[in-house]
């Protein structure tokens, strides 16, 4: 959960943005509550990880 607050210059153009995070976590990565919900819905660990980290590759070492 985030919200974005634009900062405008004197001409009314956005110059920068302040981004605030919300919720219980750091706002990046895996949501434990969401992962629990996906697990309750029958998703496997690799499906859950791919949901939160779509560009990650899961491989056995």
C-alpha distance matrix in Angstrom:
0.0 3.8 7.0 10.4 13.7 16.7 19.9 23.1 26.6 29.7 30.1 26.8 25.4 21.9 22.8 19.6 15.9 14.0 10.4 8.5 6.0 5.2 6.2 9.5 9.5 9.8 6.7 9.6 11.7 12.4 10.6 13.7 13.1 12.5 15.4 17.5 17.0 18.1 21.0 22.0 22.1 24.6 22.8 24.5 23.1 23.6 21.9 18.8 18.9 19.5 16.5 14.2 16.8 18.7 20.9 22.0 25.5 26.4 30.1 32.6 34.1
3.8 0.0 3.7 6.7 10.0 13.1 16.1 19.4 22.9 26.0 26.5 23.3 21.8 18.3 19.1 15.8 12.1 10.3 6.8 5.5 4.5 5.7 8.5 11.7 11.3 10.5 7.6 10.4 13.3 14.9 13.7 16.9 16.7 16.1 18.8 21.1 20.7 21.6 24.5 25.7 25.7 28.1 26.1 27.6 26.0 26.2 24.6 21.6 21.3 21.7 18.9 16.3 18.3 20.0 21.8 23.2 26.8 28.2 31.8 34.4 35.7
7.0 3.7 0.0 3.8 6.7 9.9 13.1 16.2 19.8 22.8 23.3 19.9 18.8 15.5 16.6 13.7 10.0 8.4 5.9 5.4 6.7 8.1 11.3 14.7 14.7 13.7 11.2 13.9 16.9 18.6 17.4 20.6 20.1 19.4 22.4 24.5 23.9 24.8 27.9 28.9 28.7 31.3 29.3 31.0 29.6 29.7 27.9 25.1 24.9 24.9 22.1 19.7 21.6 23.0 24.5 26.3 30.0 31.5 35.1 37.9 39.2
10.4 6.7 3.8 0.0 3.8 6.4 9.7 12.7 16.3 19.4 19.8 16.6 15.2 11.8 12.9 10.1 6.4 5.8 4.6 6.4 9.0 11.3 14.7 17.8 17.3 15.7 13.3 15.4 18.6 20.9 20.2 23.6 23.4 22.6 25.3 27.7 27.1 27.8 30.9 32.1 31.7 34.1 32.0 33.5 31.9 31.6 30.0 27.4 26.8 26.5 24.0 21.6 22.8 24.0 25.1 27.1 30.8 32.8 36.3 39.2 40.3
13.7 10.0 6.7 3.8 0.0 3.8 6.5 9.7 13.3 16.1 17.0 13.8 13.0 9.8 10.9 8.6 5.6 5.0 6.3 8.0 11.4 13.6 17.2 20.2 20.0 18.3 16.4 18.6 22.0 24.4 23.6 26.8 26.6 26.0 28.8 31.1 30.6 31.4 34.4 35.5 35.3 37.8 35.7 37.2 35.6 35.4 33.8 31.1 30.5 30.3 27.7 25.3 26.5 27.7 28.6 30.6 34.3 36.3 39.8 42.7 43.6
16.7 13.1 9.9 6.4 3.8 0.0 3.8 6.3 10.0 13.0 13.5 10.5 9.3 6.0 7.5 6.0 4.4 6.3 8.6 11.2 14.6 17.1 20.7 23.7 23.1 21.1 19.1 20.8 24.2 26.8 26.4 29.8 29.7 28.9 31.5 34.0 33.4 33.9 37.1 38.3 37.9 40.2 37.9 39.4 37.8 37.2 35.6 33.2 32.4 31.8 29.5 27.1 27.9 28.8 29.4 31.6 35.4 37.7 41.1 44.1 45.0
19.9 16.1 13.1 9.7 6.5 3.8 0.0 3.8 6.9 10.1 11.4 9.0 8.3 5.5 5.8 5.2 5.7 7.4 10.7 13.3 16.9 19.6 23.3 26.0 25.4 23.1 21.6 23.3 26.8 29.6 29.3 32.6 32.8 32.1 34.6 37.1 36.7 37.3 40.3 41.7 41.4 43.6 41.3 42.6 40.8 40.3 38.8 36.4 35.4 34.9 32.7 30.2 30.8 31.8 32.1 34.2 37.9 40.3 43.6 46.6 47.2
23.1 19.4 16.2 12.7 9.7 6.3 3.8 0.0 3.8 6.7 7.6 5.3 5.2 4.2 5.4 7.2 8.8 11.1 14.3 16.9 20.5 23.1 26.8 29.6 29.0 26.8 25.1 26.7 30.0 32.8 32.6 36.0 36.1 35.2 37.8 40.4 39.7 40.2 43.4 44.7 44.1 46.5 44.1 45.5 43.9 43.1 41.6 39.3 38.3 37.6 35.4 33.1 33.6 34.3 34.4 36.8 40.5 43.1 46.3 49.4 50.1
26.6 22.9 19.8 16.3 13.3 10.0 6.9 3.8 0.0 3.8 5.4 5.3 5.5 6.3 6.0 9.0 11.6 13.9 17.4 20.1 23.8 26.5 30.2 32.8 32.1 29.6 28.1 29.5 32.9 35.9 35.9 39.3 39.5 38.7 41.1 43.8 43.3 43.6 46.8 48.2 47.7 49.9 47.4 48.7 46.9 46.0 44.6 42.5 41.2 40.5 38.5 36.1 36.3 36.9 36.8 39.2 42.8 45.5 48.7 51.8 52.3
29.7 26.0 22.8 19.4 16.1 13.0 10.1 6.7 3.8 0.0 3.8 5.4 7.5 9.5 9.8 12.7 15.2 17.3 20.8 23.3 27.0 29.5 33.2 35.9 35.4 33.1 31.6 33.1 36.6 39.5 39.3 42.6 42.7 41.9 44.5 47.0 46.4 46.9 50.1 51.4 50.8 53.1 50.8 52.1 50.5 49.6 48.1 46.0 44.8 44.1 42.0 39.7 40.0 40.5 40.5 43.0 46.6 49.3 52.5 55.6 56.1
30.1 26.5 23.3 19.8 17.0 13.5 11.4 7.6 5.4 3.8 0.0 3.8 5.6 8.9 10.1 13.5 15.9 18.6 21.7 24.5 28.1 30.6 34.2 37.1 36.5 34.2 32.4 33.7 36.9 39.8 39.7 43.2 43.2 42.1 44.6 47.3 46.5 46.7 50.0 51.3 50.5 52.8 50.4 51.9 50.4 49.3 47.7 45.7 44.7 43.6 41.5 39.5 39.7 39.9 39.9 42.6 46.1 49.0 52.2 55.4 56.1
26.8 23.3 19.9 16.6 13.8 10.5 9.0 5.3 5.3 5.4 3.8 0.0 3.8 6.5 8.9 11.7 13.4 16.1 19.0 21.6 25.0 27.4 31.0 34.0 33.6 31.5 29.4 30.9 34.1 36.8 36.6 40.0 39.8 38.7 41.4 44.0 43.0 43.4 46.7 47.9 47.0 49.4 47.2 48.8 47.4 46.5 44.7 42.7 41.8 40.8 38.5 36.5 37.0 37.3 37.5 40.2 43.8 46.5 49.8 53.1 53.9
25.4 21.8 18.8 15.2 13.0 9.3 8.3 5.2 5.5 7.5 5.6 3.8 0.0 3.8 6.2 9.3 11.4 14.6 17.3 20.4 23.7 26.3 29.9 32.8 32.0 29.7 27.5 28.6 31.7 34.6 34.7 38.2 38.3 37.0 39.4 42.2 41.4 41.4 44.8 46.2 45.2 47.4 44.9 46.4 44.9 43.8 42.1 40.3 39.2 38.0 36.0 34.0 34.2 34.3 34.3 37.1 40.6 43.5 46.7 50.0 50.8
21.9 18.3 15.5 11.8 9.8 6.0 5.5 4.2 6.3 9.5 8.9 6.5 3.8 0.0 3.8 5.9 7.6 11.0 13.5 16.7 20.0 22.8 26.4 29.2 28.3 25.9 23.8 24.9 28.1 31.0 31.1 34.6 34.8 33.6 36.0 38.8 38.1 38.2 41.4 42.9 42.1 44.3 41.8 43.1 41.5 40.5 38.9 36.9 35.8 34.8 32.8 30.6 30.9 31.2 31.3 33.9 37.5 40.2 43.5 46.7 47.4
22.8 19.1 16.6 12.9 10.9 7.5 5.8 5.4 6.0 9.8 10.1 8.9 6.2 3.8 0.0 3.8 7.1 10.3 13.3 16.7 20.0 23.1 26.8 29.3 28.0 25.3 23.6 24.5 27.7 30.9 31.3 34.8 35.3 34.3 36.4 39.3 39.0 39.0 42.1 43.8 43.2 45.2 42.5 43.5 41.7 40.6 39.3 37.3 35.8 35.0 33.2 30.8 30.7 31.3 31.0 33.4 36.9 39.7 42.8 45.9 46.4
19.6 15.8 13.7 10.1 8.6 6.0 5.2 7.2 9.0 12.7 13.5 11.7 9.3 5.9 3.8 0.0 3.8 6.8 9.8 13.2 16.4 19.7 23.3 25.7 24.3 21.5 20.0 20.9 24.3 27.4 27.8 31.3 31.9 31.0 33.1 36.0 35.8 36.0 38.9 40.7 40.3 42.2 39.5 40.4 38.4 37.5 36.4 34.2 32.7 32.1 30.4 27.7 27.7 28.6 28.4 30.6 34.2 36.8 39.9 42.9 43.4
15.9 12.1 10.0 6.4 5.6 4.4 5.7 8.8 11.6 15.2 15.9 13.4 11.4 7.6 7.1 3.8 0.0 3.8 6.2 9.7 12.9 16.1 19.7 22.2 21.0 18.4 16.7 18.0 21.4 24.4 24.5 27.9 28.4 27.5 29.8 32.5 32.3 32.6 35.6 37.2 36.9 38.9 36.4 37.4 35.5 34.8 33.6 31.2 29.9 29.5 27.5 24.9 25.2 26.3 26.5 28.6 32.3 34.7 37.9 40.9 41.5
14.0 10.3 8.4 5.8 5.0 6.3 7.4 11.1 13.9 17.3 18.6 16.1 14.6 11.0 10.3 6.8 3.8 0.0 3.8 6.5 10.0 13.2 16.9 19.2 18.2 15.7 14.5 16.3 19.9 22.7 22.5 25.7 26.2 25.8 28.1 30.6 30.7 31.3 34.0 35.6 35.6 37.7 35.3 36.4 34.3 34.0 32.9 30.2 29.0 29.0 27.0 24.0 24.7 26.3 26.7 28.3 32.1 34.1 37.4 40.2 40.7
10.4 6.8 5.9 4.6 6.3 8.6 10.7 14.3 17.4 20.8 21.7 19.0 17.3 13.5 13.3 9.8 6.2 3.8 0.0 3.8 6.7 10.0 13.6 15.9 14.9 12.5 10.8 12.8 16.4 19.0 18.8 22.0 22.5 22.1 24.3 26.9 26.9 27.5 30.2 31.8 31.9 33.9 31.6 32.6 30.6 30.4 29.2 26.5 25.4 25.5 23.4 20.4 21.3 23.1 23.8 25.3 29.0 30.9 34.3 37.0 37.7
8.5 5.5 5.4 6.4 8.0 11.2 13.3 16.9 20.1 23.3 24.5 21.6 20.4 16.7 16.7 13.2 9.7 6.5 3.8 0.0 3.8 6.7 10.4 12.7 12.2 10.5 9.3 12.2 15.8 17.9 17.0 19.9 20.2 20.2 22.7 24.8 25.0 26.1 28.6 29.9 30.4 32.6 30.5 31.6 29.6 29.9 28.8 25.7 24.9 25.5 23.1 20.1 21.6 23.7 24.8 25.9 29.6 31.0 34.4 36.9 37.7
6.0 4.5 6.7 9.0 11.4 14.6 16.9 20.5 23.8 27.0 28.1 25.0 23.7 20.0 20.0 16.4 12.9 10.0 6.7 3.8 0.0 3.8 7.1 9.3 8.6 7.3 5.9 9.3 12.7 14.4 13.3 16.1 16.5 16.7 19.1 21.2 21.5 22.6 25.1 26.4 27.0 29.2 27.1 28.2 26.2 26.6 25.6 22.3 21.7 22.6 20.3 17.2 18.9 21.3 22.7 23.5 27.1 28.2 31.6 34.0 34.9
5.2 5.7 8.1 11.3 13.6 17.1 19.6 23.1 26.5 29.5 30.6 27.4 26.3 22.8 23.1 19.7 16.1 13.2 10.0 6.7 3.8 0.0 3.8 6.7 7.5 7.9 6.9 10.7 13.4 14.2 12.2 14.5 14.2 14.9 17.6 19.2 19.4 21.1 23.4 24.3 25.1 27.6 25.9 27.3 25.5 26.4 25.2 21.8 21.7 22.9 20.3 17.5 19.8 22.3 24.2 24.8 28.2 28.9 32.4 34.5 35.6
6.2 8.5 11.3 14.7 17.2 20.7 23.3 26.8 30.2 33.2 34.2 31.0 29.9 26.4 26.8 23.3 19.7 16.9 13.6 10.4 7.1 3.8 0.0 3.8 5.8 8.0 7.5 10.9 12.8 12.6 9.8 11.5 10.9 12.1 14.9 15.9 16.3 18.4 20.4 21.1 22.3 24.7 23.4 24.8 23.1 24.5 23.3 19.7 20.0 21.7 19.0 16.4 19.1 21.8 24.1 24.2 27.5 27.7 31.1 33.0 34.3
9.5 11.7 14.7 17.8 20.2 23.7 26.0 29.6 32.8 35.9 37.1 34.0 32.8 29.2 29.3 25.7 22.2 19.2 15.9 12.7 9.3 6.7 3.8 0.0 3.8 7.1 8.2 11.1 12.4 11.8 9.2 9.9 10.0 12.1 14.2 14.9 16.1 18.2 19.6 20.5 22.2 24.4 23.1 24.0 22.0 23.7 23.1 19.3 19.4 21.7 19.4 16.6 19.2 22.3 24.4 23.9 26.9 26.8 30.0 31.5 32.6
9.5 11.3 14.7 17.3 20.0 23.1 25.4 29.0 32.1 35.4 36.5 33.6 32.0 28.3 28.0 24.3 21.0 18.2 14.9 12.2 8.6 7.5 5.8 3.8 0.0 3.8 5.5 7.8 9.2 9.3 7.7 9.0 10.4 12.0 13.3 14.8 16.4 17.9 19.2 20.8 22.3 24.0 22.2 22.7 20.2 21.6 21.3 17.6 17.0 19.3 17.4 14.2 16.3 19.6 21.3 20.8 23.8 23.9 27.0 28.6 29.5
9.8 10.5 13.7 15.7 18.3 21.1 23.1 26.8 29.6 33.1 34.2 31.5 29.7 25.9 25.3 21.5 18.4 15.7 12.5 10.5 7.3 7.9 8.0 7.1 3.8 0.0 3.8 5.6 8.2 9.8 9.5 11.6 13.5 14.3 15.4 17.5 19.0 19.9 21.5 23.4 24.6 26.1 23.8 24.1 21.4 22.2 22.0 18.6 17.3 19.2 17.7 14.1 15.5 18.8 19.9 19.5 22.8 23.3 26.4 28.3 28.9
6.7 7.6 11.2 13.3 16.4 19.1 21.6 25.1 28.1 31.6 32.4 29.4 27.5 23.8 23.6 20.0 16.7 14.5 10.8 9.3 5.9 6.9 7.5 8.2 5.5 3.8 0.0 3.8 6.8 8.7 8.4 11.5 12.8 12.7 14.2 16.8 17.7 18.3 20.4 22.3 23.0 24.6 22.3 22.9 20.6 21.0 20.3 17.0 16.0 17.3 15.3 11.9 13.5 16.4 17.8 18.1 21.6 22.5 25.8 28.1 29.1
9.6 10.4 13.9 15.4 18.6 20.8 23.3 26.7 29.5 33.1 33.7 30.9 28.6 24.9 24.5 20.9 18.0 16.3 12.8 12.2 9.3 10.7 10.9 11.1 7.8 5.6 3.8 0.0 3.8 6.9 8.3 11.5 13.6 12.9 13.6 16.6 17.8 17.6 19.6 22.0 22.5 23.7 20.9 21.0 18.4 18.4 18.1 15.0 13.4 14.5 13.1 9.4 10.3 13.4 14.4 14.5 18.0 19.1 22.4 24.8 25.7
11.7 13.3 16.9 18.6 22.0 24.2 26.8 30.0 32.9 36.6 36.9 34.1 31.7 28.1 27.7 24.3 21.4 19.9 16.4 15.8 12.7 13.4 12.8 12.4 9.2 8.2 6.8 3.8 0.0 3.8 6.6 9.5 12.1 11.0 10.8 14.2 15.6 14.9 16.5 19.3 19.8 20.5 17.6 17.5 14.8 14.7 14.5 11.5 9.6 11.1 10.1 6.3 7.3 10.7 12.1 11.7 15.0 15.6 19.0 21.4 22.5
12.4 14.9 18.6 20.9 24.4 26.8 29.6 32.8 35.9 39.5 39.8 36.8 34.6 31.0 30.9 27.4 24.4 22.7 19.0 17.9 14.4 14.2 12.6 11.8 9.3 9.8 8.7 6.9 3.8 0.0 3.8 6.2 8.9 7.9 7.2 10.4 12.1 11.6 12.9 15.7 16.5 17.2 14.5 14.5 11.9 12.6 12.3 8.9 7.8 10.1 8.8 5.6 7.9 11.3 13.5 12.5 15.3 15.2 18.5 20.5 22.1
10.6 13.7 17.4 20.2 23.6 26.4 29.3 32.6 35.9 39.3 39.7 36.6 34.7 31.1 31.3 27.8 24.5 22.5 18.8 17.0 13.3 12.2 9.8 9.2 7.7 9.5 8.4 8.3 6.6 3.8 0.0 3.8 5.5 5.2 6.0 8.5 9.8 10.4 12.1 14.1 15.2 16.6 14.6 15.3 13.3 14.7 13.9 10.2 10.4 12.7 10.5 8.1 11.2 14.1 16.7 16.1 18.8 18.5 21.8 23.6 25.3
13.7 16.9 20.6 23.6 26.8 29.8 32.6 36.0 39.3 42.6 43.2 40.0 38.2 34.6 34.8 31.3 27.9 25.7 22.0 19.9 16.1 14.5 11.5 9.9 9.0 11.6 11.5 11.5 9.5 6.2 3.8 0.0 3.8 5.4 5.0 6.1 8.6 9.8 10.4 12.2 14.1 15.3 13.8 14.3 12.3 14.6 14.2 10.5 11.2 14.2 12.4 10.6 13.5 16.5 19.1 17.9 20.1 19.0 22.0 23.3 25.0
13.1 16.7 20.1 23.4 26.6 29.7 32.8 36.1 39.5 42.7 43.2 39.8 38.3 34.8 35.3 31.9 28.4 26.2 22.5 20.2 16.5 14.2 10.9 10.0 10.4 13.5 12.8 13.6 12.1 8.9 5.5 3.8 0.0 3.8 5.5 5.1 6.3 8.8 9.9 10.6 12.4 14.5 13.7 15.2 14.0 16.4 15.3 11.7 13.4 15.9 13.5 12.3 15.7 18.3 21.3 20.5 22.7 21.7 24.9 26.2 28.2
12.5 16.1 19.4 22.6 26.0 28.9 32.1 35.2 38.7 41.9 42.1 38.7 37.0 33.6 34.3 31.0 27.5 25.8 22.1 20.2 16.7 14.9 12.1 12.1 12.0 14.3 12.7 12.9 11.0 7.9 5.2 5.4 3.8 0.0 3.8 5.4 5.0 6.2 8.6 9.8 10.5 12.7 11.4 13.2 12.5 14.3 12.5 9.1 11.2 13.0 10.1 9.6 13.3 15.3 18.6 18.2 20.5 19.8 23.1 24.9 27.2
15.4 18.8 22.4 25.3 28.8 31.5 34.6 37.8 41.1 44.5 44.6 41.4 39.4 36.0 36.4 33.1 29.8 28.1 24.3 22.7 19.1 17.6 14.9 14.2 13.3 15.4 14.2 13.6 10.8 7.2 6.0 5.0 5.5 3.8 0.0 3.8 5.4 5.1 6.1 8.6 9.7 10.8 9.0 10.0 8.8 11.0 9.9 6.3 8.4 11.0 9.0 8.7 11.9 14.1 17.2 16.2 18.0 16.8 19.9 21.4 23.8
17.5 21.1 24.5 27.7 31.1 34.0 37.1 40.4 43.8 47.0 47.3 44.0 42.2 38.8 39.3 36.0 32.5 30.6 26.9 24.8 21.2 19.2 15.9 14.9 14.8 17.5 16.8 16.6 14.2 10.4 8.5 6.1 5.1 5.4 3.8 0.0 3.8 5.4 5.0 6.1 8.6 9.9 9.5 10.8 10.2 13.2 12.3 9.1 11.7 14.3 12.5 12.5 15.7 17.8 20.9 19.7 21.2 19.5 22.3 23.4 25.7
17.0 20.7 23.9 27.1 30.6 33.4 36.7 39.7 43.3 46.4 46.5 43.0 41.4 38.1 39.0 35.8 32.3 30.7 26.9 25.0 21.5 19.4 16.3 16.1 16.4 19.0 17.7 17.8 15.6 12.1 9.8 8.6 6.3 5.0 5.4 3.8 0.0 3.8 5.4 5.0 6.2 8.8 8.9 11.4 11.9 14.4 12.4 9.8 13.0 14.7 12.3 13.0 16.5 17.9 21.4 20.9 22.4 21.1 24.1 25.5 28.2
18.1 21.6 24.8 27.8 31.4 33.9 37.3 40.2 43.6 46.9 46.7 43.4 41.4 38.2 39.0 36.0 32.6 31.3 27.5 26.1 22.6 21.1 18.4 18.2 17.9 19.9 18.3 17.6 14.9 11.6 10.4 9.8 8.8 6.2 5.1 5.4 3.8 0.0 3.8 5.4 4.9 6.5 5.5 8.3 9.2 11.1 8.8 6.7 10.3 11.6 9.4 11.0 14.1 15.1 18.7 18.1 19.4 18.1 21.1 22.6 25.6
21.0 24.5 27.9 30.9 34.4 37.1 40.3 43.4 46.8 50.1 50.0 46.7 44.8 41.4 42.1 38.9 35.6 34.0 30.2 28.6 25.1 23.4 20.4 19.6 19.2 21.5 20.4 19.6 16.5 12.9 12.1 10.4 9.9 8.6 6.1 5.0 5.4 3.8 0.0 3.8 5.3 5.1 4.9 6.6 7.6 10.5 9.2 7.5 10.9 12.9 11.7 13.0 15.8 17.0 20.3 19.0 19.7 17.7 20.3 21.2 24.1
22.0 25.7 28.9 32.1 35.5 38.3 41.7 44.7 48.2 51.4 51.3 47.9 46.2 42.9 43.8 40.7 37.2 35.6 31.8 29.9 26.4 24.3 21.1 20.5 20.8 23.4 22.3 22.0 19.3 15.7 14.1 12.2 10.6 9.8 8.6 6.1 5.0 5.4 3.8 0.0 3.8 5.3 7.3 9.7 11.3 14.2 12.6 11.0 14.5 16.3 14.6 16.1 19.1 20.2 23.6 22.6 23.4 21.5 24.0 24.8 27.8
22.1 25.7 28.7 31.7 35.3 37.9 41.4 44.1 47.7 50.8 50.5 47.0 45.2 42.1 43.2 40.3 36.9 35.6 31.9 30.4 27.0 25.1 22.3 22.2 22.3 24.6 23.0 22.5 19.8 16.5 15.2 14.1 12.4 10.5 9.7 8.6 6.2 4.9 5.3 3.8 0.0 3.8 5.9 9.3 11.7 13.8 11.3 10.6 14.4 15.3 13.4 15.6 18.5 19.0 22.5 22.0 22.8 21.2 23.8 25.0 28.2
24.6 28.1 31.3 34.1 37.8 40.2 43.6 46.5 49.9 53.1 52.8 49.4 47.4 44.3 45.2 42.2 38.9 37.7 33.9 32.6 29.2 27.6 24.7 24.4 24.0 26.1 24.6 23.7 20.5 17.2 16.6 15.3 14.5 12.7 10.8 9.9 8.8 6.5 5.1 5.3 3.8 0.0 3.8 6.5 9.6 11.7 9.7 9.9 13.5 14.4 13.5 15.9 18.3 18.6 21.9 21.0 21.1 19.1 21.3 22.3 25.6
22.8 26.1 29.3 32.0 35.7 37.9 41.3 44.1 47.4 50.8 50.4 47.2 44.9 41.8 42.5 39.5 36.4 35.3 31.6 30.5 27.1 25.9 23.4 23.1 22.2 23.8 22.3 20.9 17.6 14.5 14.6 13.8 13.7 11.4 9.0 9.5 8.9 5.5 4.9 7.3 5.9 3.8 0.0 3.8 6.7 8.2 5.9 6.4 9.9 10.6 10.0 12.6 14.7 14.9 18.1 17.2 17.4 15.5 18.0 19.4 22.7
24.5 27.6 31.0 33.5 37.2 39.4 42.6 45.5 48.7 52.1 51.9 48.8 46.4 43.1 43.5 40.4 37.4 36.4 32.6 31.6 28.2 27.3 24.8 24.0 22.7 24.1 22.9 21.0 17.5 14.5 15.3 14.3 15.2 13.2 10.0 10.8 11.4 8.3 6.6 9.7 9.3 6.5 3.8 0.0 3.8 5.5 5.2 6.3 8.7 10.0 10.6 12.8 14.1 14.6 17.3 15.6 15.2 12.8 14.9 15.8 19.1
23.1 26.0 29.6 31.9 35.6 37.8 40.8 43.9 46.9 50.5 50.4 47.4 44.9 41.5 41.7 38.4 35.5 34.3 30.6 29.6 26.2 25.5 23.1 22.0 20.2 21.4 20.6 18.4 14.8 11.9 13.3 12.3 14.0 12.5 8.8 10.2 11.9 9.2 7.6 11.3 11.7 9.6 6.7 3.8 0.0 3.8 5.5 5.1 6.2 8.6 9.8 11.0 11.9 13.2 15.5 13.3 13.1 10.5 12.8 13.7 16.6
23.6 26.2 29.7 31.6 35.4 37.2 40.3 43.1 46.0 49.6 49.3 46.5 43.8 40.5 40.6 37.5 34.8 34.0 30.4 29.9 26.6 26.4 24.5 23.7 21.6 22.2 21.0 18.4 14.7 12.6 14.7 14.6 16.4 14.3 11.0 13.2 14.4 11.1 10.5 14.2 13.8 11.7 8.2 5.5 3.8 0.0 3.8 5.4 5.1 6.1 8.5 10.1 10.0 10.5 12.5 10.4 9.8 7.5 10.1 11.8 15.0
21.9 24.6 27.9 30.0 33.8 35.6 38.8 41.6 44.6 48.1 47.7 44.7 42.1 38.9 39.3 36.4 33.6 32.9 29.2 28.8 25.6 25.2 23.3 23.1 21.3 22.0 20.3 18.1 14.5 12.3 13.9 14.2 15.3 12.5 9.9 12.3 12.4 8.8 9.2 12.6 11.3 9.7 5.9 5.2 5.5 3.8 0.0 3.8 5.5 5.1 6.2 8.9 9.8 9.6 12.4 11.4 11.6 10.3 13.2 15.3 18.6
18.8 21.6 25.1 27.4 31.1 33.2 36.4 39.3 42.5 46.0 45.7 42.7 40.3 36.9 37.3 34.2 31.2 30.2 26.5 25.7 22.3 21.8 19.7 19.3 17.6 18.6 17.0 15.0 11.5 8.9 10.2 10.5 11.7 9.1 6.3 9.1 9.8 6.7 7.5 11.0 10.6 9.9 6.4 6.3 5.1 5.4 3.8 0.0 3.8 5.4 5.1 6.6 8.6 9.7 12.8 11.6 12.7 11.5 14.8 16.7 19.6
18.9 21.3 24.9 26.8 30.5 32.4 35.4 38.3 41.2 44.8 44.7 41.8 39.2 35.8 35.8 32.7 29.9 29.0 25.4 24.9 21.7 21.7 20.0 19.4 17.0 17.3 16.0 13.4 9.6 7.8 10.4 11.2 13.4 11.2 8.4 11.7 13.0 10.3 10.9 14.5 14.4 13.5 9.9 8.7 6.2 5.1 5.5 3.8 0.0 3.8 5.4 5.4 5.8 7.6 10.0 8.2 9.5 8.6 12.1 14.4 16.9
19.5 21.7 24.9 26.5 30.3 31.8 34.9 37.6 40.5 44.1 43.6 40.8 38.0 34.8 35.0 32.1 29.5 29.0 25.5 25.5 22.6 22.9 21.7 21.7 19.3 19.2 17.3 14.5 11.1 10.1 12.7 14.2 15.9 13.0 11.0 14.3 14.7 11.6 12.9 16.3 15.3 14.4 10.6 10.0 8.6 6.1 5.1 5.4 3.8 0.0 3.8 5.5 5.0 4.7 7.5 6.9 8.3 8.5 12.2 15.1 17.8
16.5 18.9 22.1 24.0 27.7 29.5 32.7 35.4 38.5 42.0 41.5 38.5 36.0 32.8 33.2 30.4 27.5 27.0 23.4 23.1 20.3 20.3 19.0 19.4 17.4 17.7 15.3 13.1 10.1 8.8 10.5 12.4 13.5 10.1 9.0 12.5 12.3 9.4 11.7 14.6 13.4 13.5 10.0 10.6 9.8 8.5 6.2 5.1 5.4 3.8 0.0 3.8 5.8 5.8 9.5 9.9 11.9 12.3 15.9 18.8 21.4
14.2 16.3 19.7 21.6 25.3 27.1 30.2 33.1 36.1 39.7 39.5 36.5 34.0 30.6 30.8 27.7 24.9 24.0 20.4 20.1 17.2 17.5 16.4 16.6 14.2 14.1 11.9 9.4 6.3 5.6 8.1 10.6 12.3 9.6 8.7 12.5 13.0 11.0 13.0 16.1 15.6 15.9 12.6 12.8 11.0 10.1 8.9 6.6 5.4 5.5 3.8 0.0 3.8 6.1 9.1 9.1 12.0 12.6 16.3 19.0 21.2
16.8 18.3 21.6 22.8 26.5 27.9 30.8 33.6 36.3 40.0 39.7 37.0 34.2 30.9 30.7 27.7 25.2 24.7 21.3 21.6 18.9 19.8 19.1 19.2 16.3 15.5 13.5 10.3 7.3 7.9 11.2 13.5 15.7 13.3 11.9 15.7 16.5 14.1 15.8 19.1 18.5 18.3 14.7 14.1 11.9 10.0 9.8 8.6 5.8 5.0 5.8 3.8 0.0 3.8 5.6 5.5 8.7 10.1 13.8 16.9 18.7
18.7 20.0 23.0 24.0 27.7 28.8 31.8 34.3 36.9 40.5 39.9 37.3 34.3 31.2 31.3 28.6 26.3 26.3 23.1 23.7 21.3 22.3 21.8 22.3 19.6 18.8 16.4 13.4 10.7 11.3 14.1 16.5 18.3 15.3 14.1 17.8 17.9 15.1 17.0 20.2 19.0 18.6 14.9 14.6 13.2 10.5 9.6 9.7 7.6 4.7 5.8 6.1 3.8 0.0 3.8 5.6 8.3 10.3 13.9 17.4 19.6
20.9 21.8 24.5 25.1 28.6 29.4 32.1 34.4 36.8 40.5 39.9 37.5 34.3 31.3 31.0 28.4 26.5 26.7 23.8 24.8 22.7 24.2 24.1 24.4 21.3 19.9 17.8 14.4 12.1 13.5 16.7 19.1 21.3 18.6 17.2 20.9 21.4 18.7 20.3 23.6 22.5 21.9 18.1 17.3 15.5 12.5 12.4 12.8 10.0 7.5 9.5 9.1 5.6 3.8 0.0 3.8 6.6 9.7 12.9 16.5 18.2
22.0 23.2 26.3 27.1 30.6 31.6 34.2 36.8 39.2 43.0 42.6 40.2 37.1 33.9 33.4 30.6 28.6 28.3 25.3 25.9 23.5 24.8 24.2 23.9 20.8 19.5 18.1 14.5 11.7 12.5 16.1 17.9 20.5 18.2 16.2 19.7 20.9 18.1 19.0 22.6 22.0 21.0 17.2 15.6 13.3 10.4 11.4 11.6 8.2 6.9 9.9 9.1 5.5 5.6 3.8 0.0 3.8 6.5 9.7 13.1 14.7
25.5 26.8 30.0 30.8 34.3 35.4 37.9 40.5 42.8 46.6 46.1 43.8 40.6 37.5 36.9 34.2 32.3 32.1 29.0 29.6 27.1 28.2 27.5 26.9 23.8 22.8 21.6 18.0 15.0 15.3 18.8 20.1 22.7 20.5 18.0 21.2 22.4 19.4 19.7 23.4 22.8 21.1 17.4 15.2 13.1 9.8 11.6 12.7 9.5 8.3 11.9 12.0 8.7 8.3 6.6 3.8 0.0 3.8 6.3 10.0 11.9
26.4 28.2 31.5 32.8 36.3 37.7 40.3 43.1 45.5 49.3 49.0 46.5 43.5 40.2 39.7 36.8 34.7 34.1 30.9 31.0 28.2 28.9 27.7 26.8 23.9 23.3 22.5 19.1 15.6 15.2 18.5 19.0 21.7 19.8 16.8 19.5 21.1 18.1 17.7 21.5 21.2 19.1 15.5 12.8 10.5 7.5 10.3 11.5 8.6 8.5 12.3 12.6 10.1 10.3 9.7 6.5 3.8 0.0 3.8 7.1 9.5
30.1 31.8 35.1 36.3 39.8 41.1 43.6 46.3 48.7 52.5 52.2 49.8 46.7 43.5 42.8 39.9 37.9 37.4 34.3 34.4 31.6 32.4 31.1 30.0 27.0 26.4 25.8 22.4 19.0 18.5 21.8 22.0 24.9 23.1 19.9 22.3 24.1 21.1 20.3 24.0 23.8 21.3 18.0 14.9 12.8 10.1 13.2 14.8 12.1 12.2 15.9 16.3 13.8 13.9 12.9 9.7 6.3 3.8 0.0 3.8 6.4
32.6 34.4 37.9 39.2 42.7 44.1 46.6 49.4 51.8 55.6 55.4 53.1 50.0 46.7 45.9 42.9 40.9 40.2 37.0 36.9 34.0 34.5 33.0 31.5 28.6 28.3 28.1 24.8 21.4 20.5 23.6 23.3 26.2 24.9 21.4 23.4 25.5 22.6 21.2 24.8 25.0 22.3 19.4 15.8 13.7 11.8 15.3 16.7 14.4 15.1 18.8 19.0 16.9 17.4 16.5 13.1 10.0 7.1 3.8 0.0 3.8
34.1 35.7 39.2 40.3 43.6 45.0 47.2 50.1 52.3 56.1 56.1 53.9 50.8 47.4 46.4 43.4 41.5 40.7 37.7 37.7 34.9 35.6 34.3 32.6 29.5 28.9 29.1 25.7 22.5 22.1 25.3 25.0 28.2 27.2 23.8 25.7 28.2 25.6 24.1 27.8 28.2 25.6 22.7 19.1 16.6 15.0 18.6 19.6 16.9 17.8 21.4 21.2 18.7 19.6 18.2 14.7 11.9 9.5 6.4 3.8 0.0
